[in-house]
C-alpha cells in the first residue's frame, strides 16, 4: 500500500443458508491488498450447523457479530451485510455505532424496528417458507433452496453452493428486529443493488430504501450472490465505498 492508501477493516456478514465461507473470494482479494477481513458465521449455519435449534433468533445473529467485533477489538469497521445479513448489521449498528465507519447493505433484506423479517417479504413467499419449514424440519429450519435462486448460473459455482448451503433457523425470520434508534443509526450507509438478475423478494425493500433520506445507492450488474459471481467487482466497490472522496 502506498500514498494515501491505508489498511481498512472489513466485517463481512453472510445471508440466509450461507456461512462465512461464502466470502472467501472477496476476503482473499481484500487481504491481498493489505486489508483486515473478518467473515464470521452465525449460529446454526455453515461450520456451526450443529448448533441449529428453535431457540435461535435474530438477536442471536446480532450477538454473534457484535461478539466478534468486541473480542477482536475492532474499530473503524466497514460492516457489510449480504441479504439476510443486513438485519444483523442493523442490530450491530444500533448496539455499537462507535465501532463502525460505514454500513454496506449488499442486496439486503431490511425491516423497520420492531418488525420481523417475514413482515418484509411478500405474504406468499413467507407462507411458502413457513410451510416448507414445517414439512422438512417440524418448523425448526428453512430448507436449502437451489443455488440458481441466488442468481448463480456458473455450474462450478452452483456446485460449490450446493455442497455448502445449510438449512436456516426459522426463528430468525419470525423474531423482531429490536433497535433503540432508527435503522442505520445515523451512520454512513450504502445500499448495493444486484441487478442482473435481480432478486424478486427484495423489490419492496429496494423501493422503500429509495424513498428514505440519508442512504447512498450503488449497483452491481450481477446476481444476488455477488460475492460468488463477481468477487473482483465487489471487492473494488467495498474499498471505494470506504475511501473518502477528495
C-alpha positions in Angstrom: 0.0 0.0 0.0 1.3 3.4 -0.9 0.4 7.1 -0.9 -3.0 7.8 0.6 -4.0 4.2 0.8 -4.2 2.6 4.2 -5.4 -0.7 5.6 -9.1 -1.0 6.2 -11.1 -3.3 8.4 -14.0 -5.3 6.9 -16.5 -7.4 8.7 -18.5 -9.4 6.1 -21.8 -10.9 7.2 -23.4 -13.7 5.2 -27.0 -14.2 4.3 -29.6 -17.0 4.9 -28.4 -20.5 4.3 -24.8 -19.3 3.8 -21.9 -19.0 6.2 -18.6 -17.1 6.4 -17.2 -19.4 3.8 -19.2 -17.6 1.0 -17.0 -14.6 1.4 -13.7 -16.5 0.6 -13.1 -15.0 -2.8 -13.8 -11.4 -1.7 -11.9 -11.8 1.6 -8.8 -13.1 -0.3 -8.9 -10.1 -2.7 -9.2 -7.6 0.2 -6.5 -9.3 2.2 -4.1 -9.3 -0.8 -4.5 -5.5 -0.8 -3.4 -5.4 2.9 -6.9 -5.0 4.5 -8.1 -6.9 7.6 -11.1 -9.1 6.9 -13.4 -11.0 9.2 -16.2 -13.2 7.9 -17.9 -14.8 10.9 -20.6 -17.5 10.6 -23.9 -17.0 12.5 -25.2 -19.7 14.9 -26.7 -22.7 13.3 -25.2 -22.3 9.8 -22.1 -23.3 7.9 -19.5 -24.9 10.2 -21.8 -24.1 13.1 -24.8 -26.0 11.7 -24.5 -28.5 14.6 -25.9 -25.7 16.8 -29.2 -25.4 14.8 -32.2 -25.1 17.1 -35.6 -23.5 17.6 -34.0 -21.1 20.1 -32.0 -19.1 17.6 -33.5 -15.7 16.9 -32.4 -12.5 15.1 -30.9 -11.3 18.4 -28.6 -14.4 18.3 -27.2 -13.3 15.0 -26.7 -9.7 16.2 -24.8 -11.1 19.3 -22.7 -13.3 17.0 -21.4 -10.4 15.0 -21.1 -8.0 17.9 -19.2 -10.6 19.8 -16.6 -11.0 17.1 -16.2 -7.2 16.9 -15.7 -6.9 20.7 -13.4 -9.9 21.0 -11.2 -8.8 18.2 -11.3 -5.2 19.5 -12.2 -3.8 16.1 -12.8 -0.2 15.2 -13.4 1.9 12.1 -15.2 -1.1 10.6 -16.7 -1.3 7.2 -19.6 -3.6 8.2 -21.1 -5.4 5.2 -24.4 -7.4 5.4 -25.5 -9.5 2.5 -29.2 -10.4 2.1 -30.4 -11.6 5.5 -27.1 -10.4 7.0 -28.4 -6.9 6.6 -30.6 -7.5 9.6 -27.7 -8.5 11.8 -25.7 -5.5 10.6 -28.6 -3.1 11.6 -28.6 -4.6 15.0 -24.9 -4.2 15.5 -25.0 -0.6 14.2 -27.6 0.0 16.9 -25.5 -1.7 19.7 -22.0 -0.3 18.9 -22.2 2.6 16.4 -18.9 4.0 17.7 -17.0 1.0 16.2 -18.4 1.4 12.6 -17.1 3.6 9.8 -19.6 2.6 7.0 -22.5 0.3 6.6 -22.9 -1.6 3.4 -26.2 -3.4 2.7 -25.5 -5.8 -0.2 -28.8 -6.7 -1.8 -30.0 -6.8 1.8 -33.3 -7.7 3.4 -34.3 -4.8 5.7 -37.1 -4.3 8.2 -38.1 -1.3 10.3 -37.5 -1.6 14.0 -40.0 -3.9 15.8 -40.9 -5.9 12.7 -39.9 -9.4 11.8 -38.1 -10.4 8.6 -41.2 -12.3 7.4 -43.1 -9.0 7.6 -40.8 -7.5 4.8 -41.4 -10.4 2.4 -44.3 -10.8 0.1 -47.0 -12.7 2.0 -47.0 -15.6 -0.4 -43.2 -16.0 0.0 -43.4 -16.0 3.8 -46.3 -18.5 3.7 -44.4 -20.9 1.4 -41.3 -20.7 3.6 -43.2 -21.5 6.7 -44.9 -24.5 5.0 -41.5 -25.7 3.8 -40.0 -25.4 7.3 -43.0 -27.4 8.8 -42.7 -30.2 6.2 -38.9 -30.6 6.3 -37.9 -30.0 9.9 -41.0 -29.7 12.0 -40.7 -25.9 12.0 -37.0 -25.7 13.1 -35.4 -24.5 9.9 -36.0 -23.4 6.3 -34.7 -25.9 3.7 -32.0 -25.0 1.3 -33.2 -23.5 -2.0 -31.5 -24.4 -5.3 -28.3 -22.3 -5.9 -29.8 -20.9 -9.1 -32.3 -19.0 -7.0 -29.4 -16.7 -5.9 -28.6 -15.8 -9.5 -25.7 -18.2 -9.6 -25.5 -19.6 -13.1 -21.9 -20.9 -13.4 -22.0 -24.7 -13.0 -18.9 -24.9 -10.7 -20.2 -22.0 -8.5 -23.6 -23.7 -8.2 -22.0 -27.0 -7.3 -19.9 -25.2 -4.6 -23.0 -23.6 -3.1 -24.9 -26.9 -3.3 -22.2 -28.5 -1.1 -22.0 -25.7 1.4 -25.5 -24.2 1.9 -27.3 -25.4 5.1 -30.8 -25.1 6.5 -31.6 -21.7 8.0 -33.1 -21.3 11.5 -36.7 -20.3 11.2 -36.8 -18.4 14.4 -34.6 -15.7 12.9 -37.3 -14.9 10.3 -40.1 -14.8 12.9 -38.4 -12.7 15.6 -38.4 -8.9 15.5 -35.5 -6.6 14.9 -35.1 -4.8 18.2 -33.4 -1.4 17.9 -33.2 1.6 20.2 -32.6 4.0 17.3 -33.6 4.3 13.6 -32.4 1.8 11.0 -28.8 2.5 10.3 -28.5 4.6 13.5 -27.4 7.7 11.6 -24.2 6.1 10.3 -22.9 6.5 6.7 -24.6 3.7 4.7 -24.9 2.4 1.2 -27.4 0.0 -0.3 -25.8 -2.1 -3.2 -28.4 -3.3 -5.6 -27.5 -6.5 -7.5 -29.3 -6.1 -10.8 -28.6 -8.9 -13.2 -30.6 -10.9 -12.5 -32.5 -9.0 -9.7 -33.7 -11.0 -6.6 -37.6 -10.5 -6.7 -38.3 -11.0 -3.0 -36.3 -7.7 -2.3 -38.3 -5.5 -4.7 -40.3 -3.9 -1.9 -37.3 -3.4 0.3 -35.4 -1.5 -2.5 -38.4 0.7 -3.2 -38.5 1.6 0.5 -34.8 2.4 0.6 -35.1 4.7 -2.4 -37.7 6.8 -0.5 -35.5 7.2 2.6 -33.2 10.2 3.3 -29.6 9.5 4.2 -28.9 6.5 2.0 -26.3 6.2 -0.7 -27.0 3.8 -3.6 -24.8 1.7 -5.8 -25.4 -1.1 -8.2 -23.6 -4.2 -9.5 -24.6 -5.9 -12.7 -24.6 -9.4 -11.2 -26.9 -11.8 -9.4 -27.9 -11.9 -5.7 -24.7 -13.8 -4.6 -22.3 -11.1 -5.8 -19.5 -12.4 -3.5 -19.6 -15.6 -5.5 -20.2 -14.4 -9.1 -18.3 -11.1 -9.2 -15.7 -11.0 -6.3 -13.4 -8.6 -8.1 -16.0 -6.0 -8.8 -17.4 -6.4 -5.3 -14.0 -6.1 -3.6 -13.3 -2.9 -5.6 -16.7 -1.4 -4.7 -16.2 -2.1 -1.0 -12.9 -0.3 -0.9 -14.3 2.6 -2.9 -17.2 3.0 -0.5 -14.9 3.1 2.5 -12.4 5.5 0.9 -13.2 9.2 1.5 -13.6 11.2 -1.7 -11.1 14.0 -2.2 
